[in-house]
Amino acid sequence: MKYMAYEDADLALKSAGDLSALAAKKVLVLGATGMVGSVLSYALAKAGAYVSAAGRNAKLLTERFDDAQIKTVEIFDVTNPVIIRQAMTSDSFDFIVDCAAPADPKAAMEDPVEVLRDNFFGLDNILSVLAEDVKAAERRGRKPETPVVLFVSSNAVYGQGEDGAACEKCAGVIDFTCPFAAYAVAKGASEALAAAYSRQFGLDVRVARPGIVYGPEFIPGDTRPFAVALSQAASGKDLLLPEGMGSVKADVTYVSDCVAGLLAILARGEKGCYNISNNEAEIDLSTALKDIAKEAGVEVKEGSCCAHKCSDGSCCGGSSSCCGVEKVDGKSGKQDSGECSDGSCCTMKKQSCSDGSCCGGSDCCGKEKGECKFPRLTRLNCDKLQKLGWEPKIGPEDGIGFSLKALKK
């Protein structure tokens, strides 16, 4: 794990620009065991910062940060204000980066309450501590000195809309009944909270909105399409192209370029939001899977609307466990996760598309096979970030090659 994050941190530094503002600064990274958090922690350390990497999984912290440059902090629950206060007051931090929330689609589908809580209450706990510091300083007639806070949000806040690259002022449509709405709403509500604290207490809160980010540092079990495909390909398994999904296009950003954007925002940014996406790397899912398969020496097979199939060929709705039940009278046994109207296993409890088919967690139906009425806004206008001197360097071909090489190692 360390090798992967360490190498990608070097790539990030090459495209981040001047980072002298981060040298000898103390940085707390929440959610440091994730893909973006782990690479960011190493990149900050390599840039000369003193890094405290925080996460809830002690085993992952040990695996990813066996480096004397990086101090590890075990935080079991970012929604616990006492724990967050202890972590924040353990040192005089100059920067705090909050990327402590799951981005895995399975988490948003199976535990949406936790996704909402981790994002909103986690950020609120951070900012409320700083707001108290501001009020205490004002009571003493002193100028408040608080750290810069960077909240890692998502392009999911743009929802669905017309084609085109979304700028930071754009807004799309979010279907609040969609099983995945919890993730988009959690990020959007947290951004509103950040803006409110910034206005009311003068806090320097910056927001990053990455698009689709991929790389080899994903946590095992991650169900995002790139993570699943890279993991399977690295293991020598053939890939499945969901039916009707091959033409879906999006900008994809290698993790080092995403981290380079975060570094630029920390070192040279200001209050407000910044998109992070490689506009030169637009690719459709079919091409991406074929590129991964070609690099790994495996094949791509056509599938149903779901991302995975069970061993008996039925749709499992993207479950990594693939049901684990035998067909009975032409139907699969009922699982706790529910089943589709045709009797096949679906990871969404009692959820189905308007035509009765399983959408497997797609962005919410509207048409047959789980397609959306409007495309998700997956293209981002990054002019604002590029004005800080950031330029992405890694295209899909190199990014896929780097990922598979690292995973096989």
MOURUR-V362045 format. One line per field, one symbol per residue. ss: DSSP state (A for helix, B for strand, O for the rest). A space follows every 10 residues. Layout:
BEGIN
ss: ???
END
This chain:
BEGIN
ss: OAAAAAAAAA AAAAAOOOOA AAOOOBBBBB OOOOAAAAAA AAAAAAOOOB BBBBBOOAAA AAAAOOOOOB BBBBOOOOOO AAAAAAAAOO OOOOBBBBOO OOOOAAAAAA OAAAAAAAAA AAAAAAAAAA AAAAAAAAAO OOOOOOOBBB BBOOAAAAOB OOOOOBOOOO OOBOOOOOOO AAAAAAAAAA AAAAAAAAAA AOOOBBBBBB OBBBOOOOOO OOOOAAAAAA AAAAOOOOBB BOOOOOOOBB BBBBAAAAAA AAAAAAAAOO OBBBBBOOOO OBBBAAAAAA AAAAAAOOOB BBOOOOOOBO OOOOBOOOOO OOOOOOBBOO BBOOOOOOBO OOOOBOOOOO OOOOOOOOOO OOOOOOOAAA OOOOOBOOOB OOAAAAOOOO OOOOOAAAAA AAAAAAAAO
END
